[in-house]
Amino acid sequence: MKICITGLIGSGKSSVLSILKKYGFDIYSTDEINNELLKDDSYLKELKENFGTGIFINGKLDKKALAKIIFTDESKRKLLNSLSHPAIINRLIDIIKGAKGDIFVEIPLLADSNLAPLFDKVWLVESKNEVRLQRIMKRDIVTKELALAKISSQKRYHDDLKRLATDIIYNNGDLNYLEKQINKLLQR
């Protein structure tokens, strides 16, 4: 089986992946693929050309500075996506097509990727906005305003993700309940 884990920012996709990894499944994350991309000198050069030297500190990419730009300026977010998404999607296609056993792939905004047909199932991870807000602020060490901007930037995707979902996982804080839901889905 090829299963996609999707959901809006702060919904708890990483928690789902951690549980699946604990069970020994092969898991892949767009965040990991993006981190590989951030080691590519030509990609970093493109970022510098498009976003300026202010997103670099001592020659290293300052992800917080870049996040502040892309989550407060829709055109800049679209620009970043146009630079990164093709490379990430090509890598995901290679992973999915090359999989021999069960795999789980985290793709936050599956609706934009056109990769849904490559999966047998799509698990949508959902959380209340208040829970997501607290998670983002804690995880990213950002202000409430920036966390809200991140949430707002993805609001339009929710309905599309719901349409693609074969299953919904509710993740509002209780990890035991989260694990029980995953176990039920794995038994199907």
Protein Blocks (a to p, Z undefined) as FASTA:
>chain_A
ZZddeddehilpmmmmmmmmmnopacddfklmmmmmmmpmklmmmmmmmnojklpgehia
cfklmmmmmmmomklmmmmmmmmmmmmmmmmmmmmmmpmbdcddddfblmlnopmmmpmb
dcdddddfklmmmmmmmmnopafklmmmmmmmmmmmmmmmmmmpmbdcddehiamlmmmm
mmmmmmZZ
